[in-house]
Amino acid sequence: MNDAPQEIQLQGRRVLVTGAARGLGEAFARALIAAGAQVVVSDVLHQRGKALAGLLGERATYVPMDLSDAASIQDGVAAAAAAMGGLDGLINNAAITNSGGRNMDQIDASTWDRVMAVNVRGTWLATVAATPHLAASGSGRVVNLASDTALWGAPRLLAYVASKGAVIAMTRSMARELGPQGITVNAIAPGLTLVEATEYVPEERHDYYLKGRAVPRAQVPEDVTSAALFLMTRGSGFITGQLLPVNGGFVMQ
């Protein structure tokens, strides 16, 4: 994976990334370290998370966190802030799909509830737990990972699409609630990105994206990390409540 762009510098910034043991979350963690930040890698994949933190060096720490468990979220955020001596940024990256390839009448209620518990409730609770630490920073930043599937209405993915639509809506309400505390909240909506979590996606869906993008190539994690890193900077402090599609122009707003 490429290092962070030289123009984005995050020395002294302390950032918690959820779901950071692999895929896009791992890319965020690597890019943050390259930009000079301290990073807490959190995940339910404990061995992978610990291994990644070890590879990233002394500015990285692993903290276990299960976004389906409210107590785990509270404990994980507290441990992350303690490990770094505070918290300047939170990237709410962790999510599950679980409904890919199924029509809406093929999704059972337990699957729906599980997706909502992790992707929506988990994002909410992680942000709530992080708020006092972000407020103490004086320039707290939250980046929520949405998805462009919620913008174009991807079929056969309903639970995930609905959850990401909720993340977009929550981002705007969170921005208004947390703005008075100096905390910005924005969302990034990536397109179909080549990571481990999307290996199950059929080739025809990849082709559909490729043909529909204004920039006609595959999307890779580095296409997304720079946007997130910019939103972690102190200089982004007057941008809040916004949704940034990062998808090569597949969806334009």
Legacy VTK file of the C-alpha trace (Angstrom):
# vtk DataFile Version 3.0
C-alpha trace
ASCII
DATASET POLYDATA
POINTS 253 float
0.000 0.000 0.000
1.209 3.507 -0.765
2.215 5.953 1.921
0.102 8.977 2.688
0.469 11.925 0.326
3.262 14.202 1.489
0.920 17.196 1.670
-1.160 15.557 4.422
0.693 15.735 7.713
-0.845 14.465 10.947
2.009 14.584 13.425
0.666 14.553 16.952
-2.851 13.532 15.922
-4.279 10.521 17.778
-6.762 8.460 15.792
-8.866 5.384 16.554
-9.832 3.240 13.558
-12.522 0.593 14.005
-12.410 -2.570 11.917
-8.752 -1.875 11.174
-7.271 -5.368 11.112
-7.774 -5.810 7.369
-9.106 -4.260 4.186
-9.937 -0.586 4.062
-9.459 -0.211 7.810
-5.922 -1.519 7.522
-5.311 0.949 4.687
-6.489 3.804 6.915
-4.193 2.690 9.723
-1.174 2.428 7.412
-1.857 5.816 5.825
-2.298 7.497 9.206
1.013 6.118 10.433
2.708 7.279 7.238
1.290 10.764 7.834
2.778 10.884 11.329
-0.273 10.104 13.475
-0.622 7.787 16.431
-3.138 5.034 15.712
-5.189 2.545 17.656
-6.142 -0.454 15.542
-9.392 -1.965 16.833
-11.204 -5.062 15.638
-12.691 -8.420 16.577
-9.914 -10.140 14.600
-7.489 -10.101 17.487
-4.513 -11.942 16.000
-4.583 -9.920 12.791
-5.066 -6.676 14.674
-2.169 -7.331 17.020
0.051 -8.368 14.132
-0.772 -5.216 12.163
-0.111 -2.946 15.132
3.235 -4.675 15.597
4.139 -4.098 11.958
3.152 -0.440 12.134
5.586 0.251 14.960
5.640 2.160 18.206
2.963 4.684 17.218
0.385 1.909 16.780
-1.531 -0.043 19.418
-4.131 -2.777 19.157
-7.330 -2.603 21.229
-10.078 -5.231 20.896
-13.547 -3.901 20.136
-16.791 -5.607 19.145
-19.237 -3.095 17.688
-22.168 -5.394 18.415
-21.407 -5.155 22.164
-22.036 -1.833 23.916
-19.711 -2.643 26.828
-16.923 -3.637 24.446
-17.282 -0.319 22.621
-17.144 1.699 25.840
-14.129 -0.218 27.118
-12.374 -0.127 23.749
-12.689 3.619 23.269
-11.517 4.245 26.843
-8.522 1.965 26.298
-7.691 3.680 23.007
-7.735 7.134 24.599
-5.615 5.893 27.489
-3.080 4.291 25.152
-2.570 7.514 23.194
-3.096 10.031 25.968
-6.228 11.354 24.321
-8.151 11.170 21.094
-8.236 13.600 18.178
-9.953 11.466 15.562
-12.297 8.522 15.090
-12.741 6.648 11.821
-15.907 4.557 12.064
-14.874 1.987 9.489
-16.043 -1.342 10.942
-19.074 -2.850 9.209
-20.513 -6.126 8.039
-22.416 -6.935 4.849
-24.170 -10.284 5.426
-26.910 -9.614 2.863
-24.916 -9.609 -0.372
-26.410 -11.563 -3.254
-29.825 -12.003 -1.648
-33.089 -10.370 -2.589
-34.876 -8.546 0.190
-37.340 -11.407 0.682
-34.411 -13.772 1.254
-32.959 -11.818 4.184
-34.050 -13.073 7.585
-34.750 -10.765 10.505
-31.744 -11.939 12.497
-29.404 -10.998 9.640
-31.053 -7.583 9.322
-30.721 -6.990 13.064
-27.080 -8.054 13.106
-26.159 -5.691 10.267
-27.970 -2.793 11.928
-26.412 -3.560 15.306
-22.874 -3.350 13.961
-23.114 -0.772 11.193
-25.600 1.663 12.704
-25.809 1.178 16.461
-22.081 0.446 16.677
-21.198 3.636 14.814
-23.497 5.637 17.069
-22.156 4.140 20.306
-18.507 4.453 19.271
-19.050 8.131 18.507
-20.838 8.708 21.810
-18.030 7.005 23.722
-15.391 9.027 21.879
-17.119 12.399 22.234
-15.636 13.509 25.602
-12.126 12.700 24.379
-12.659 14.403 21.025
-14.077 17.480 22.744
-11.041 17.657 25.026
-8.833 17.629 21.929
-10.209 20.971 20.796
-10.203 19.812 17.174
-11.967 16.465 17.231
-12.727 14.743 13.950
-15.126 11.903 13.129
-15.236 10.206 9.731
-18.047 7.720 9.164
-17.690 5.165 6.382
-20.855 5.089 4.327
-21.148 3.532 0.866
-22.203 4.727 -2.550
-24.563 1.746 -2.667
-26.908 3.878 -0.553
-26.756 6.619 -3.208
-27.617 4.556 -6.263
-29.737 1.868 -4.618
-27.707 -1.284 -5.137
-29.977 -4.333 -5.426
-29.569 -7.639 -3.575
-27.770 -5.924 -0.692
-30.666 -4.359 1.185
-29.618 -4.691 4.830
-26.184 -3.242 4.120
-27.543 -0.468 1.878
-30.127 0.504 4.495
-27.489 0.592 7.199
-25.240 2.868 5.164
-28.158 5.158 4.386
-28.669 5.419 8.140
-24.975 6.266 8.612
-25.325 9.126 6.127
-28.353 10.490 7.986
-26.683 10.089 11.390
-23.638 11.970 10.159
-25.710 15.112 9.623
-27.417 14.951 13.011
-24.132 14.173 14.762
-22.493 17.147 13.062
-25.116 19.527 14.452
-24.978 18.027 17.932
-21.194 17.898 18.205
-20.282 21.091 16.365
-20.576 23.272 19.496
-17.881 21.082 21.087
-15.469 21.713 18.222
-16.005 18.252 16.721
-16.630 17.798 13.006
-18.458 14.770 11.633
-18.335 13.818 7.960
-19.005 10.716 5.894
-17.148 9.147 3.004
-19.046 6.958 0.532
-16.573 4.708 -1.296
-17.500 2.800 -4.396
-16.712 -0.869 -4.875
-13.125 -1.074 -3.630
-10.698 -3.935 -4.180
-10.247 -5.256 -0.655
-10.587 -8.624 1.047
-14.158 -7.872 2.133
-15.327 -7.453 -1.483
-13.802 -10.644 -2.859
-17.258 -12.257 -2.810
-18.728 -9.633 -5.162
-19.558 -11.141 -8.583
-17.476 -10.067 -11.560
-20.505 -8.556 -13.267
-20.909 -6.067 -10.401
-17.245 -5.078 -10.729
-17.784 -4.609 -14.479
-20.906 -2.531 -13.836
-18.898 -0.136 -11.673
-15.976 -0.030 -14.065
-18.175 0.904 -17.019
-20.061 3.543 -15.029
-17.131 5.446 -13.574
-15.949 8.731 -15.016
-12.443 7.513 -14.129
-12.513 4.078 -15.812
-10.343 1.921 -13.599
-10.609 -0.275 -10.518
-10.943 1.478 -7.171
-8.216 0.686 -4.624
-7.928 1.567 -0.920
-5.515 4.429 -1.559
-8.303 6.204 -3.449
-10.212 6.470 -0.171
-7.512 7.011 2.439
-6.455 10.478 1.308
-10.000 11.807 1.719
-10.200 10.421 5.244
-6.799 11.794 6.180
-7.728 15.282 4.986
-10.860 15.161 7.167
-8.629 14.271 10.155
-6.584 17.456 9.797
-7.034 20.586 11.883
-7.429 22.474 8.614
-10.705 20.703 7.824
-12.386 22.245 10.846
-15.079 24.168 8.942
-16.260 21.133 6.974
-18.910 19.151 8.788
-22.110 17.235 8.108
-20.945 16.487 4.587
-21.021 13.344 2.475
-18.101 12.837 0.096
-18.587 10.123 -2.535
-15.184 8.671 -3.431
-16.003 6.420 -6.357
-14.360 7.714 -9.529
-17.523 9.532 -10.548
-19.808 6.482 -10.554
-22.218 8.545 -8.463
-22.061 12.333 -8.661
-23.755 14.815 -6.344
LINES 1 254
253 0 1 2 3 4 5 6 7 8 9 10 11 12 13 14 15 16 17 18 19 20 21 22 23 24 25 26 27 28 29 30 31 32 33 34 35 36 37 38 39 40 41 42 43 44 45 46 47 48 49 50 51 52 53 54 55 56 57 58 59 60 61 62 63 64 65 66 67 68 69 70 71 72 73 74 75 76 77 78 79 80 81 82 83 84 85 86 87 88 89 90 91 92 93 94 95 96 97 98 99 100 101 102 103 104 105 106 107 108 109 110 111 112 113 114 115 116 117 118 119 120 121 122 123 124 125 126 127 128 129 130 131 132 133 134 135 136 137 138 139 140 141 142 143 144 145 146 147 148 149 150 151 152 153 154 155 156 157 158 159 160 161 162 163 164 165 166 167 168 169 170 171 172 173 174 175 176 177 178 179 180 181 182 183 184 185 186 187 188 189 190 191 192 193 194 195 196 197 198 199 200 201 202 203 204 205 206 207 208 209 210 211 212 213 214 215 216 217 218 219 220 221 222 223 224 225 226 227 228 229 230 231 232 233 234 235 236 237 238 239 240 241 242 243 244 245 246 247 248 249 250 251 252
